[in-house]
Amino acid sequence: MKINRRQCITYAFVIAAYIVLQILSGQKLLSSTARGMLVPICAYVVMAISLNLTVGVMGELSLGHAGFMSVGAFMGTTAAVSLQGVIASAPLRLAIAMVIGAIFAAIIGFLIGIPVLRLRGDYLAIVTLAFGEIIKSIFTNLYIGLDSRGYHIRFLQAPENLEEGGKLILGGPMGIGGVQKIATFTGGFILVMLCLIVIFHLVNSRTGRAILAIRDNRIAAESVGIPVTRYKMTAFVISASMAGAAGALFALNYSTIAANKFDFNASILILVFVVFGGLGNMLGSVIAAALLTLGVNAAVMALLYGFGKTRVTLVMNFCRVFLFRVPVLWALQQFTDLGNVSAGIVMAVSNVASGVLAAVVGVIEIRRICNTYDVRYFGGERKN
């Protein structure tokens, strides 16, 4: 396979960052907080480049990518917890968990893609948004127990027929607790490199060229006999599987994992990584995911104001909503006499309202920017 200069730079950047961080960590020059952020950064980098495959390469806007991440997180963690007494090697259990998470996410991605990929533009974005919320609700009400007879799966209530010595792995809204933290920075680095290799091979292959042709002009691609649905499904399933592996890596870095970590806000955050880094730019997505995960949102906001009406205006709108919402809600709780129930209602309503506002602003801004610069927007046709 022919590797271009940008791809070589991407590989070199990731490898150099890994070596530098490993040296700093070995010399005790990184704080415990910084070391704790290394695995989540790897997970979010994989999420960003996998979503970039859907948004930047395939040209379809997806707002439910965190749903695939949650599938991989819960299925991979369930597998890791189940194998604790069977496989002593933590790296091997981590690898198995990521593979299982990727497989389950790919299956869900395929099932979702059958109806979803027949839609375009705003309709596809809305349906994927709903998918992410449905997945979160399913795991919030799902209970999985394990004993000598195998797995026991129930909805809405915990299984009551577990044998003595059996354990409840997934406890509905409480999530999975008591997880052994086996995720490592090295494992995250390997996952990032594997995902980059797969994406670059795909983009440079015949399949990738067909996907790019479909993105640029669907009608022309269909007219020359390119099976549009098949190629879009290929990209969508690969993207979902990577998100599932990233979810397993992310979940196994914490002792407790719950469904509320993978809500609509997480999908929007990942989309911000992609748009900020550049559509179709994998190196940009890597850098954006790392920087924004480290919490330099304020500095990024200051920089964005200097670029005028470009695609980063979309990121300003997203960041404005998510940076200001949390302080406002905190102040509301601190300086009012609302009770716990009322404050909870305010928090829930504000979360939903700000999330919907961010989605609406994003879609409107994409259309406005693309109309301004006479380029194709998601699901639309290029102007003549």
C-alpha positions in Angstrom: 0.0 0.0 0.0 1.3 3.5 -0.9 1.6 5.7 2.2 1.5 9.4 1.6 3.3 12.1 3.6 0.4 13.1 5.8 -0.1 9.5 6.9 3.6 9.2 7.7 3.4 12.4 9.8 0.4 11.0 11.7 2.2 7.8 12.5 5.3 9.6 13.5 3.4 12.0 15.7 1.6 9.3 17.6 4.7 7.2 18.1 6.7 10.3 19.3 4.0 11.3 21.7 3.9 7.8 23.2 7.7 7.7 23.6 7.8 11.1 25.2 5.0 10.5 27.6 6.4 7.1 28.6 9.8 8.8 29.4 8.1 11.5 31.4 6.0 9.0 33.3 9.0 6.8 34.0 10.9 9.8 35.3 8.0 10.7 37.6 7.6 14.0 35.8 3.9 13.6 35.2 1.4 14.1 38.0 -1.0 11.4 39.0 -3.8 13.3 37.4 -1.9 13.6 34.1 -1.1 9.8 34.2 -4.7 9.1 34.9 -5.7 11.0 31.7 -3.5 9.0 29.3 -5.9 6.1 28.8 -9.0 8.3 28.4 -7.1 10.4 25.8 -6.3 7.2 23.8 -10.0 6.2 24.0 -11.2 9.6 22.8 -8.6 9.7 20.1 -9.9 6.4 18.7 -13.5 7.7 19.1 -12.5 10.9 17.1 -10.8 9.1 14.2 -13.6 6.5 14.0 -16.3 9.2 13.9 -14.1 11.0 11.3 -14.4 8.0 9.1 -18.2 8.4 9.2 -18.4 12.2 9.1 -15.3 13.2 7.2 -14.7 10.3 4.8 -18.2 9.0 4.3 -19.8 12.5 4.6 -22.7 11.6 6.9 -23.5 13.3 10.2 -23.8 10.9 13.1 -24.9 12.1 16.6 -25.1 8.8 18.3 -21.5 7.6 18.3 -21.4 7.3 22.1 -24.0 4.6 21.8 -21.4 2.3 20.1 -18.9 3.3 22.7 -21.4 2.2 25.5 -22.0 -1.1 23.8 -18.3 -1.9 23.7 -17.8 -0.6 27.2 -20.5 -2.8 28.9 -19.9 -5.9 26.8 -16.1 -5.7 27.0 -16.2 -5.0 30.8 -18.7 -7.9 31.3 -16.3 -10.2 29.5 -13.3 -8.9 31.5 -15.1 -9.4 34.8 -16.2 -12.9 33.8 -12.7 -13.9 32.9 -11.0 -12.7 36.1 -10.9 -16.2 37.5 -10.0 -17.9 34.3 -7.3 -15.7 32.7 -4.6 -14.3 35.0 -2.9 -12.1 32.5 -4.4 -8.6 32.6 -3.1 -7.5 29.1 -4.7 -10.6 27.6 -8.0 -9.9 29.3 -7.8 -6.3 28.1 -7.2 -7.5 24.5 -10.1 -9.9 24.7 -12.4 -7.3 26.2 -11.6 -4.8 23.4 -12.2 -7.5 20.7 -15.5 -8.5 22.2 -16.5 -4.8 22.6 -15.6 -4.2 18.9 -17.6 -7.3 17.8 -20.7 -6.4 19.6 -20.5 -2.8 18.5 -20.0 -3.9 14.9 -23.1 -6.1 15.1 -25.2 -3.3 16.5 -23.8 -1.0 13.9 -24.8 -3.4 11.1 -28.3 -3.8 12.5 -28.7 0.0 12.9 -27.2 0.7 9.5 -29.7 -1.3 7.6 -32.5 1.3 8.0 -30.4 4.3 9.0 -28.0 4.4 6.0 -31.0 4.8 3.6 -31.5 8.2 5.1 -29.4 11.4 4.4 -28.4 14.6 6.0 -30.5 15.8 8.9 -32.7 12.8 9.0 -29.8 10.4 9.5 -28.4 12.7 12.3 -31.7 12.7 14.1 -32.1 8.9 13.9 -28.5 8.3 15.1 -29.2 10.7 18.0 -32.2 8.6 19.0 -30.2 5.4 18.7 -27.7 6.7 21.2 -30.4 7.6 23.7 -32.1 4.2 23.3 -28.9 2.4 23.9 -28.3 4.4 27.1 -31.8 3.6 28.3 -31.4 -0.1 27.6 -28.2 -0.4 29.6 -29.7 1.7 32.4 -32.4 -0.9 32.8 -30.4 -4.0 32.0 -29.2 -6.5 34.7 -26.7 -9.3 34.0 -25.8 -11.9 36.6 -23.3 -14.8 36.3 -23.1 -18.1 38.2 -22.1 -21.7 37.4 -25.1 -22.1 35.0 -24.0 -19.1 32.9 -25.3 -15.6 32.3 -28.7 -14.4 33.6 -30.1 -11.4 31.8 -33.1 -9.4 33.0 -34.7 -6.1 32.3 -36.0 -3.7 35.0 -35.1 -6.0 37.9 -32.2 -8.0 39.0 -32.2 -11.8 38.5 -33.4 -13.6 41.5 -32.3 -17.1 40.8 -28.5 -16.7 41.0 -26.8 -19.6 42.7 -24.7 -19.2 45.8 -21.4 -17.7 44.8 -22.9 -16.1 41.7 -22.5 -12.3 41.2 -24.4 -9.5 39.6 -22.1 -8.0 37.0 -24.3 -5.3 35.5 -26.7 -3.7 38.0 -29.0 -1.5 35.8 -28.6 2.2 36.7 -25.8 1.4 39.1 -23.8 0.1 36.2 -20.8 -2.3 36.7 -18.9 -1.9 40.0 -15.8 -3.4 41.4 -14.1 -3.5 38.0 -10.4 -4.3 38.1 -8.6 -1.4 36.3 -6.5 -3.2 33.6 -6.5 -0.6 30.9 -3.0 0.7 30.2 -1.5 3.6 28.2 0.4 1.0 26.1 -2.8 -0.8 25.3 -4.4 2.5 24.3 -1.4 3.3 22.1 -1.6 0.0 20.3 -5.3 0.5 19.7 -4.8 4.0 18.3 -2.1 2.7 15.9 -4.3 -0.3 14.8 -7.2 2.0 14.1 -5.1 4.4 12.1 -3.6 1.6 10.0 -7.1 0.2 9.3 -8.5 3.7 8.3 -5.5 4.6 6.1 -5.6 1.2 4.4 -9.4 1.6 3.8 -9.1 5.2 2.5 -6.3 4.2 0.1 -8.1 1.1 -1.1 -10.7 0.6 -3.9 -13.4 0.6 -1.2 -12.1 3.9 0.1 -12.1 5.5 -3.3 -15.7 4.3 -3.8 -16.7 5.8 -0.4 -15.1 9.1 -1.4 -16.9 9.0 -4.7 -20.3 8.5 -2.9 -19.5 11.3 -0.6 -18.7 13.7 -3.4 -21.7 12.8 -5.7 -24.0 10.0 -4.8 -26.0 10.1 -8.0 -22.9 9.9 -10.2 -21.5 7.0 -8.1 -24.8 5.1 -8.5 -24.8 5.8 -12.3 -21.5 4.0 -12.7 -22.6 1.0 -10.8 -21.1 1.6 -7.3 -23.3 -0.2 -4.7 -23.8 2.8 -2.4 -25.5 1.0 0.5 -22.8 -1.7 0.7 -19.9 0.7 0.8 -21.5 3.0 3.3 -22.4 0.0 5.5 -18.7 -1.1 5.4 -17.5 2.3 6.6 -20.3 2.5 9.2 -19.6 -0.9 10.7 -15.8 -0.3 10.8 -16.4 3.0 12.6 -18.8 1.3 15.1 -16.3 -1.5 15.8 -13.5 1.0 16.6 -15.9 2.9 18.9 -16.7 -0.4 20.7 -13.0 -1.2 21.3 -12.5 2.4 22.5 -15.4 2.0 24.9 -13.9 -1.2 26.4 -10.6 0.5 26.9 -12.3 3.5 28.5 -14.4 1.5 30.8 -11.6 -0.7 32.1 -9.7 2.4 33.3 -12.3 2.9 36.0 -13.6 0.9 38.9 -17.2 1.8 38.2 -18.9 2.4 34.9 -22.5 3.6 34.3 -24.6 4.3 31.3 -24.8 8.1 32.0 -21.2 8.4 30.9 -22.3 7.8 27.4 -25.1 10.2 26.9 -25.8 12.7 24.1 -23.2 15.1 25.5 -20.5 12.5 24.9 -21.5 12.2 21.2 -21.4 16.0 20.8 -18.0 16.2 22.4 -16.6 13.6 20.0 -18.2 15.5 17.1 -16.4 18.6 18.4 -13.1 16.7 18.2 -13.8 15.9 14.6 -14.9 19.3 13.5 -12.1 21.1 15.3 -9.5 18.8 13.9 -10.8 18.9 10.4 -13.2 16.7 8.4 -11.2 13.8 6.9 -8.0 14.9 8.8 -7.0 12.1 11.1 -3.9 13.9 12.5 -6.2 16.9 13.3 -8.6 14.6 15.1 -5.8 13.0 17.2 -4.5 16.4 18.2 -8.0 17.9 18.9 -9.0 14.9 21.0 -5.9 15.0 23.1 -6.0 18.8 23.7 -9.7 19.0 24.4 -9.6 16.0 26.7 -6.8 17.7 28.7 -9.2 20.5 29.4 -7.8 23.4 27.4 -11.3 24.4 26.2 -10.8 28.0 27.3 -7.6 28.4 25.3 -9.2 26.8 22.3 -12.2 29.2 22.6 -9.9 32.2 22.6 -8.1 31.0 19.5 -11.3 30.2 17.6 -12.5 33.8 17.8 -9.6 34.9 15.5 -10.6 32.8 12.5 -13.8 34.5 11.5 -16.5 32.6 9.5 -14.9 29.2 9.0 -15.9 25.7 10.0 -14.5 26.3 13.5 -17.4 28.6 14.1 -19.4 25.4 14.7 -17.0 24.5 17.4 -17.4 27.9 19.1 -21.2 27.3 19.2 -20.8 23.8 20.7 -18.1 24.9 23.2 -20.2 28.0 24.2 -23.1 25.8 25.2 -21.1 23.2 27.1 -18.6 25.4 28.8 -21.2 27.8 30.2 -23.9 25.3 31.1 -22.2 23.6 34.0 -21.1 26.8 35.9 -24.6 28.2 35.5 -26.2 25.0 36.9 -23.7 24.9 39.8 -24.5 28.5 40.7 -28.2 27.8 40.5 -27.8 25.0 43.0 -25.5 27.0 45.3 -27.4 30.2 45.5 -31.1 29.2 45.4 -33.3 27.3 47.9 -34.3 24.6 45.5 -34.7 21.2 47.1 -32.9 18.1 45.8 -35.9 17.0 43.6 -36.3 20.4 42.1 -32.6 20.8 41.5 -32.5 17.4 39.8 -35.4 18.4 37.6 -33.6 21.6 36.6 -30.4 19.7 35.9 -32.3 17.2 33.7 -34.2 19.8 31.8 -31.1 21.9 31.3 -29.1 19.0 30.0 -31.7 18.0 27.5 -32.3 21.7 26.4 -28.6 22.4 26.0 -28.0 19.2 24.1 -30.9 19.8 21.7 -29.7 23.4 21.3 -26.2 22.3 20.4 -27.5 19.8 17.9 -29.7 22.4 16.2 -27.0 25.0 16.2 -24.6 22.5 14.7 -26.9 21.5 11.8 -27.8 25.1 11.1 -24.2 26.3 11.2 -23.0 23.5 8.9 -25.6 24.5 6.3 -24.8 28.2 6.7 -21.0 27.7 6.4 -21.3 25.4 3.4 -23.7 27.8 1.7 -21.4 30.7 2.4 -18.4 29.0 0.9 -20.3 27.2 -1.9 -19.4 23.7 -0.8 -21.3 20.5 -0.1 -22.8 20.0 3.3 -23.7 16.6 4.9 -26.2 14.8 2.8 -26.5 17.7 0.3 -25.4 18.1 -3.3 -22.5 20.3 -4.4 -23.7 23.5 -5.9 -23.0 24.3 -9.6 
